[in-house]
Amino acid sequence: MAIIVNLDVMMAKRKKGLTELAGEVDITLANLSILKNNKAKAVRFSTLESICKALDCQPGDILEYVPDEEKESEGVL
């Protein structure tokens, strides 16, 4: 997948832990962990909106497009 989730980076910048963010966003710890670890296949706009509100950021701070060729050369795949 060419979309990378940089949720862990924003959480570190805002000094928020998984449990704290899950409580603020009203999402299960398991689902937030799936998103944070780049294992999610989809995310609802309402969830993305809540995350952005809690972390005081923009969706582009969390989601990044990386072409598949770049991922292969960086060893991400």
Backbone as XML, in Angstrom:
<?xml version="1.0"?>
<chain id="A" units="angstrom">
  <residue number="1" name="MET">
    <atom name="N" x="0.851" y="-1.181" z="0.000"/>
    <atom name="CA" x="0.000" y="0.000" z="0.000"/>
    <atom name="C" x="0.886" y="1.230" z="0.000"/>
  </residue>
  <residue number="2" name="ALA">
    <atom name="N" x="0.499" y="2.231" z="-0.744"/>
    <atom name="CA" x="1.314" y="3.423" z="-0.917"/>
    <atom name="C" x="1.008" y="4.516" z="0.106"/>
  </residue>
  <residue number="3" name="ILE">
    <atom name="N" x="0.084" y="4.268" z="1.028"/>
    <atom name="CA" x="-0.223" y="5.253" z="2.062"/>
    <atom name="C" x="0.441" y="4.805" z="3.362"/>
  </residue>
  <residue number="4" name="ILE">
    <atom name="N" x="1.261" y="5.668" z="3.916"/>
    <atom name="CA" x="1.962" y="5.391" z="5.165"/>
    <atom name="C" x="1.298" y="6.203" z="6.271"/>
  </residue>
  <residue number="5" name="VAL">
    <atom name="N" x="1.063" y="5.568" z="7.408"/>
    <atom name="CA" x="0.460" y="6.240" z="8.558"/>
    <atom name="C" x="1.582" y="6.616" z="9.526"/>
  </residue>
  <residue number="6" name="ASN">
    <atom name="N" x="1.748" y="7.913" z="9.734"/>
    <atom name="CA" x="2.795" y="8.427" z="10.624"/>
    <atom name="C" x="2.224" y="8.845" z="11.979"/>
  </residue>
  <residue number="7" name="LEU">
    <atom name="N" x="1.249" y="8.089" z="12.459"/>
    <atom name="CA" x="0.597" y="8.417" z="13.719"/>
    <atom name="C" x="1.588" y="8.389" z="14.874"/>
  </residue>
  <residue number="8" name="ASP">
    <atom name="N" x="2.493" y="7.430" z="14.868"/>
    <atom name="CA" x="3.489" y="7.331" z="15.947"/>
    <atom name="C" x="4.368" y="8.575" z="16.024"/>
  </residue>
  <residue number="9" name="VAL">
    <atom name="N" x="4.681" y="9.164" z="14.881"/>
    <atom name="CA" x="5.511" y="10.373" z="14.840"/>
    <atom name="C" x="4.769" y="11.541" z="15.484"/>
  </residue>
  <residue number="10" name="MET">
    <atom name="N" x="3.490" y="11.711" z="15.112"/>
    <atom name="CA" x="2.702" y="12.812" z="15.682"/>
    <atom name="C" x="2.453" y="12.604" z="17.171"/>
  </residue>
  <residue number="11" name="MET">
    <atom name="N" x="2.250" y="11.365" z="17.577"/>
    <atom name="CA" x="2.052" y="11.085" z="18.999"/>
    <atom name="C" x="3.306" y="11.441" z="19.792"/>
  </residue>
  <residue number="12" name="ALA">
    <atom name="N" x="4.454" y="11.130" z="19.245"/>
    <atom name="CA" x="5.713" y="11.452" z="19.921"/>
    <atom name="C" x="5.910" y="12.967" z="19.991"/>
  </residue>
  <residue number="13" name="LYS">
    <atom name="N" x="5.598" y="13.661" z="18.904"/>
    <atom name="CA" x="5.735" y="15.120" z="18.891"/>
    <atom name="C" x="4.829" y="15.777" z="19.929"/>
  </residue>
  <residue number="14" name="ARG">
    <atom name="N" x="3.644" y="15.208" z="20.118"/>
    <atom name="CA" x="2.668" y="15.780" z="21.060"/>
    <atom name="C" x="2.776" y="15.157" z="22.458"/>
  </residue>
  <residue number="15" name="LYS">
    <atom name="N" x="3.714" y="14.203" z="22.591"/>
    <atom name="CA" x="3.935" y="13.509" z="23.865"/>
    <atom name="C" x="2.649" y="12.883" z="24.404"/>
  </residue>
  <residue number="16" name="LYS">
    <atom name="N" x="1.969" y="12.154" z="23.514"/>
    <atom name="CA" x="0.739" y="11.458" z="23.892"/>
    <atom name="C" x="0.944" y="9.968" z="23.718"/>
  </residue>
  <residue number="17" name="GLY">
    <atom name="N" x="0.521" y="9.217" z="24.698"/>
    <atom name="CA" x="0.601" y="7.768" z="24.635"/>
    <atom name="C" x="-0.621" y="7.176" z="23.970"/>
  </residue>
  <residue number="18" name="LEU">
    <atom name="N" x="-0.527" y="5.900" z="23.657"/>
    <atom name="CA" x="-1.593" y="5.186" z="22.977"/>
    <atom name="C" x="-2.875" y="5.182" z="23.806"/>
  </residue>
  <residue number="19" name="THR">
    <atom name="N" x="-2.760" y="4.897" z="25.092"/>
    <atom name="CA" x="-3.932" y="4.829" z="25.962"/>
    <atom name="C" x="-4.616" y="6.187" z="26.081"/>
  </residue>
  <residue number="20" name="GLU">
    <atom name="N" x="-3.810" y="7.236" z="26.244"/>
    <atom name="CA" x="-4.363" y="8.590" z="26.363"/>
    <atom name="C" x="-5.100" y="8.991" z="25.086"/>
  </residue>
  <residue number="21" name="LEU">
    <atom name="N" x="-4.461" y="8.757" z="23.942"/>
    <atom name="CA" x="-5.079" y="9.122" z="22.666"/>
    <atom name="C" x="-6.338" y="8.303" z="22.403"/>
  </residue>
  <residue number="22" name="ALA">
    <atom name="N" x="-6.291" y="7.018" z="22.703"/>
    <atom name="CA" x="-7.464" y="6.155" z="22.500"/>
    <atom name="C" x="-8.651" y="6.680" z="23.304"/>
  </residue>
  <residue number="23" name="GLY">
    <atom name="N" x="-8.410" y="7.128" z="24.518"/>
    <atom name="CA" x="-9.479" y="7.685" z="25.343"/>
    <atom name="C" x="-10.041" y="8.970" z="24.780"/>
  </residue>
  <residue number="24" name="GLU">
    <atom name="N" x="-9.170" y="9.840" z="24.278"/>
    <atom name="CA" x="-9.612" y="11.125" z="23.714"/>
    <atom name="C" x="-10.379" y="10.938" z="22.404"/>
  </residue>
  <residue number="25" name="VAL">
    <atom name="N" x="-9.970" y="9.964" z="21.623"/>
    <atom name="CA" x="-10.568" y="9.745" z="20.304"/>
    <atom name="C" x="-11.776" y="8.814" z="20.399"/>
  </residue>
  <residue number="26" name="ASP">
    <atom name="N" x="-11.901" y="8.118" z="21.504"/>
    <atom name="CA" x="-12.969" y="7.138" z="21.709"/>
    <atom name="C" x="-12.876" y="6.012" z="20.685"/>
  </residue>
  <residue number="27" name="ILE">
    <atom name="N" x="-11.698" y="5.396" z="20.637"/>
    <atom name="CA" x="-11.418" y="4.258" z="19.774"/>
    <atom name="C" x="-10.744" y="3.210" z="20.653"/>
  </residue>
  <residue number="28" name="THR">
    <atom name="N" x="-10.930" y="1.957" z="20.326"/>
    <atom name="CA" x="-10.315" y="0.925" z="21.157"/>
    <atom name="C" x="-8.799" y="0.989" z="21.020"/>
  </residue>
  <residue number="29" name="LEU">
    <atom name="N" x="-8.131" y="0.567" z="22.060"/>
    <atom name="CA" x="-6.672" y="0.531" z="22.059"/>
    <atom name="C" x="-6.157" y="-0.364" z="20.931"/>
  </residue>
  <residue number="30" name="ALA">
    <atom name="N" x="-6.843" y="-1.482" z="20.720"/>
    <atom name="CA" x="-6.440" y="-2.420" z="19.661"/>
    <atom name="C" x="-6.539" y="-1.776" z="18.279"/>
  </residue>
  <residue number="31" name="ASN">
    <atom name="N" x="-7.645" y="-1.077" z="18.017"/>
    <atom name="CA" x="-7.815" y="-0.446" z="16.700"/>
    <atom name="C" x="-6.838" y="0.703" z="16.494"/>
  </residue>
  <residue number="32" name="LEU">
    <atom name="N" x="-6.573" y="1.468" z="17.541"/>
    <atom name="CA" x="-5.604" y="2.555" z="17.425"/>
    <atom name="C" x="-4.206" y="1.993" z="17.189"/>
  </residue>
  <residue number="33" name="SER">
    <atom name="N" x="-3.901" y="0.898" z="17.838"/>
    <atom name="CA" x="-2.605" y="0.246" z="17.652"/>
    <atom name="C" x="-2.441" y="-0.253" z="16.220"/>
  </residue>
  <residue number="34" name="ILE">
    <atom name="N" x="-3.489" y="-0.811" z="15.653"/>
    <atom name="CA" x="-3.463" y="-1.266" z="14.252"/>
    <atom name="C" x="-3.172" y="-0.087" z="13.331"/>
  </residue>
  <residue number="35" name="LEU">
    <atom name="N" x="-3.813" y="1.031" z="13.586"/>
    <atom name="CA" x="-3.591" y="2.228" z="12.782"/>
    <atom name="C" x="-2.170" y="2.739" z="12.964"/>
  </residue>
  <residue number="36" name="LYS">
    <atom name="N" x="-1.716" y="2.810" z="14.203"/>
    <atom name="CA" x="-0.382" y="3.325" z="14.522"/>
    <atom name="C" x="0.722" y="2.462" z="13.891"/>
  </residue>
  <residue number="37" name="ASN">
    <atom name="N" x="0.498" y="1.165" z="13.839"/>
    <atom name="CA" x="1.512" y="0.250" z="13.313"/>
    <atom name="C" x="1.389" y="0.011" z="11.814"/>
  </residue>
  <residue number="38" name="ASN">
    <atom name="N" x="0.610" y="0.876" z="11.147"/>
    <atom name="CA" x="0.491" y="0.839" z="9.690"/>
    <atom name="C" x="-0.115" y="-0.472" z="9.177"/>
  </residue>
  <residue number="39" name="LYS">
    <atom name="N" x="-0.994" y="-1.082" z="9.952"/>
    <atom name="CA" x="-1.628" y="-2.338" z="9.556"/>
    <atom name="C" x="-3.075" y="-2.131" z="9.099"/>
  </residue>
  <residue number="40" name="ALA">
    <atom name="N" x="-3.602" y="-0.924" z="9.251"/>
    <atom name="CA" x="-4.996" y="-0.646" z="8.887"/>
    <atom name="C" x="-5.171" y="-0.599" z="7.379"/>
  </residue>
  <residue number="41" name="LYS">
    <atom name="N" x="-6.300" y="-1.074" z="6.923"/>
    <atom name="CA" x="-6.642" y="-1.029" z="5.500"/>
    <atom name="C" x="-7.513" y="0.177" z="5.176"/>
  </residue>
  <residue number="42" name="ALA">
    <atom name="N" x="-8.111" y="0.777" z="6.206"/>
    <atom name="CA" x="-8.999" y="1.924" z="6.008"/>
    <atom name="C" x="-9.107" y="2.698" z="7.313"/>
  </residue>
  <residue number="43" name="VAL">
    <atom name="N" x="-9.528" y="3.944" z="7.190"/>
    <atom name="CA" x="-9.796" y="4.764" z="8.371"/>
    <atom name="C" x="-10.994" y="5.663" z="8.047"/>
  </residue>
  <residue number="44" name="ARG">
    <atom name="N" x="-11.908" y="5.756" z="8.974"/>
    <atom name="CA" x="-13.072" y="6.627" z="8.776"/>
    <atom name="C" x="-12.633" y="8.083" z="8.901"/>
  </residue>
  <residue number="45" name="PHE">
    <atom name="N" x="-13.273" y="8.936" z="8.114"/>
    <atom name="CA" x="-12.981" y="10.368" z="8.217"/>
    <atom name="C" x="-13.291" y="10.885" z="9.617"/>
  </residue>
  <residue number="46" name="SER">
    <atom name="N" x="-14.331" y="10.369" z="10.245"/>
    <atom name="CA" x="-14.666" y="10.828" z="11.595"/>
    <atom name="C" x="-13.562" y="10.461" z="12.590"/>
  </residue>
  <residue number="47" name="THR">
    <atom name="N" x="-12.954" y="9.297" z="12.411"/>
    <atom name="CA" x="-11.841" y="8.892" z="13.273"/>
    <atom name="C" x="-10.630" y="9.764" z="12.999"/>
  </residue>
  <residue number="48" name="LEU">
    <atom name="N" x="-10.341" y="9.998" z="11.735"/>
    <atom name="CA" x="-9.218" y="10.854" z="11.358"/>
    <atom name="C" x="-9.415" y="12.257" z="11.909"/>
  </residue>
  <residue number="49" name="GLU">
    <atom name="N" x="-10.638" y="12.764" z="11.832"/>
    <atom name="CA" x="-10.948" y="14.086" z="12.362"/>
    <atom name="C" x="-10.703" y="14.132" z="13.874"/>
  </residue>
  <residue number="50" name="SER">
    <atom name="N" x="-11.144" y="13.115" z="14.585"/>
    <atom name="CA" x="-10.945" y="13.073" z="16.041"/>
    <atom name="C" x="-9.470" y="12.993" z="16.409"/>
  </residue>
  <residue number="51" name="ILE">
    <atom name="N" x="-8.708" y="12.227" z="15.646"/>
    <atom name="CA" x="-7.267" y="12.113" z="15.895"/>
    <atom name="C" x="-6.593" y="13.463" z="15.657"/>
  </residue>
  <residue number="52" name="CYS">
    <atom name="N" x="-6.954" y="14.111" z="14.557"/>
    <atom name="CA" x="-6.363" y="15.425" z="14.250"/>
    <atom name="C" x="-6.714" y="16.452" z="15.322"/>
  </residue>
  <residue number="53" name="LYS">
    <atom name="N" x="-7.934" y="16.392" z="15.820"/>
    <atom name="CA" x="-8.346" y="17.312" z="16.883"/>
    <atom name="C" x="-7.543" y="17.049" z="18.156"/>
  </residue>
  <residue number="54" name="ALA">
    <atom name="N" x="-7.397" y="15.784" z="18.530"/>
    <atom name="CA" x="-6.682" y="15.417" z="19.753"/>
    <atom name="C" x="-5.188" y="15.746" z="19.668"/>
  </residue>
  <residue number="55" name="LEU">
    <atom name="N" x="-4.619" y="15.614" z="18.463"/>
    <atom name="CA" x="-3.180" y="15.864" z="18.291"/>
    <atom name="C" x="-2.884" y="17.265" z="17.755"/>
  </residue>
  <residue number="56" name="ASP">
    <atom name="N" x="-3.934" y="18.049" z="17.502"/>
    <atom name="CA" x="-3.794" y="19.394" z="16.967"/>
    <atom name="C" x="-2.914" y="19.390" z="15.719"/>
  </residue>
  <residue number="57" name="CYS">
    <atom name="N" x="-3.374" y="18.631" z="14.714"/>
    <atom name="CA" x="-2.597" y="18.504" z="13.482"/>
    <atom name="C" x="-3.536" y="18.396" z="12.286"/>
  </residue>
  <residue number="58" name="GLN">
    <atom name="N" x="-2.966" y="18.287" z="11.123"/>
    <atom name="CA" x="-3.701" y="18.137" z="9.871"/>
    <atom name="C" x="-3.619" y="16.672" z="9.416"/>
  </residue>
  <residue number="59" name="PRO">
    <atom name="N" x="-4.588" y="16.196" z="8.615"/>
    <atom name="CA" x="-4.514" y="14.821" z="8.111"/>
    <atom name="C" x="-3.197" y="14.523" z="7.393"/>
  </residue>
  <residue number="60" name="GLY">
    <atom name="N" x="-2.644" y="15.505" z="6.702"/>
    <atom name="CA" x="-1.372" y="15.319" z="6.003"/>
    <atom name="C" x="-0.187" y="15.122" z="6.933"/>
  </residue>
  <residue number="61" name="ASP">
    <atom name="N" x="-0.351" y="15.484" z="8.206"/>
    <atom name="CA" x="0.703" y="15.229" z="9.188"/>
    <atom name="C" x="0.725" y="13.758" z="9.581"/>
  </residue>
  <residue number="62" name="ILE">
    <atom name="N" x="-0.395" y="13.072" z="9.371"/>
    <atom name="CA" x="-0.528" y="11.672" z="9.769"/>
    <atom name="C" x="-0.415" y="10.729" z="8.577"/>
  </residue>
  <residue number="63" name="LEU">
    <atom name="N" x="-1.000" y="11.118" z="7.448"/>
    <atom name="CA" x="-1.011" y="10.266" z="6.260"/>
    <atom name="C" x="-0.015" y="10.777" z="5.228"/>
  </residue>
  <residue number="64" name="GLU">
    <atom name="N" x="0.713" y="9.852" z="4.632"/>
    <atom name="CA" x="1.727" y="10.210" z="3.637"/>
    <atom name="C" x="1.636" y="9.237" z="2.460"/>
  </residue>
  <residue number="65" name="TYR">
    <atom name="N" x="1.698" y="9.775" z="1.254"/>
    <atom name="CA" x="1.714" y="8.945" z="0.056"/>
    <atom name="C" x="3.153" y="8.684" z="-0.350"/>
  </residue>
  <residue number="66" name="VAL">
    <atom name="N" x="3.496" y="7.408" z="-0.473"/>
    <atom name="CA" x="4.830" y="7.015" z="-0.927"/>
    <atom name="C" x="4.631" y="6.010" z="-2.067"/>
  </residue>
  <residue number="67" name="PRO">
    <atom name="N" x="5.064" y="6.371" z="-3.274"/>
    <atom name="CA" x="4.913" y="5.438" z="-4.400"/>
    <atom name="C" x="5.579" y="4.096" z="-4.086"/>
  </residue>
  <residue number="68" name="ASP">
    <atom name="N" x="5.006" y="3.018" z="-4.595"/>
    <atom name="CA" x="5.520" y="1.678" z="-4.324"/>
    <atom name="C" x="6.982" y="1.517" z="-4.694"/>
  </residue>
  <residue number="69" name="GLU">
    <atom name="N" x="7.433" y="2.170" z="-5.756"/>
    <atom name="CA" x="8.839" y="2.049" z="-6.162"/>
    <atom name="C" x="9.758" y="2.590" z="-5.065"/>
  </residue>
  <residue number="70" name="GLU">
    <atom name="N" x="9.371" y="3.705" z="-4.447"/>
    <atom name="CA" x="10.169" y="4.309" z="-3.369"/>
    <atom name="C" x="10.215" y="3.372" z="-2.169"/>
  </residue>
  <residue number="71" name="LYS">
    <atom name="N" x="9.089" y="2.762" z="-1.834"/>
    <atom name="CA" x="9.034" y="1.871" z="-0.687"/>
    <atom name="C" x="9.964" y="0.693" z="-0.903"/>
  </residue>
  <residue number="72" name="GLU">
    <atom name="N" x="10.000" y="0.166" z="-2.131"/>
    <atom name="CA" x="10.889" y="-0.970" z="-2.428"/>
    <atom name="C" x="12.349" y="-0.578" z="-2.251"/>
  </residue>
  <residue number="73" name="SER">
    <atom name="N" x="12.720" y="0.617" z="-2.743"/>
    <atom name="CA" x="14.119" y="1.030" z="-2.637"/>
    <atom name="C" x="14.518" y="1.356" z="-1.209"/>
  </residue>
  <residue number="74" name="GLU">
    <atom name="N" x="13.542" y="1.746" z="-0.370"/>
    <atom name="CA" x="13.829" y="2.054" z="1.028"/>
    <atom name="C" x="13.740" y="0.828" z="1.915"/>
  </residue>
  <residue number="75" name="GLY">
    <atom name="N" x="13.313" y="-0.302" z="1.360"/>
    <atom name="CA" x="13.206" y="-1.520" z="2.127"/>
    <atom name="C" x="11.980" y="-1.577" z="3.023"/>
  </residue>
  <residue number="76" name="VAL">
    <atom name="N" x="10.963" y="-0.763" z="2.723"/>
    <atom name="CA" x="9.746" y="-0.731" z="3.537"/>
    <atom name="C" x="8.891" y="-1.946" z="3.259"/>
  </residue>
  <residue number="77" name="LEU">
    <atom name="N" x="8.914" y="-2.465" z="2.042"/>
    <atom name="CA" x="8.040" y="-3.603" z="1.685"/>
    <atom name="C" x="8.457" y="-4.856" z="2.312"/>
  </residue>
</chain>
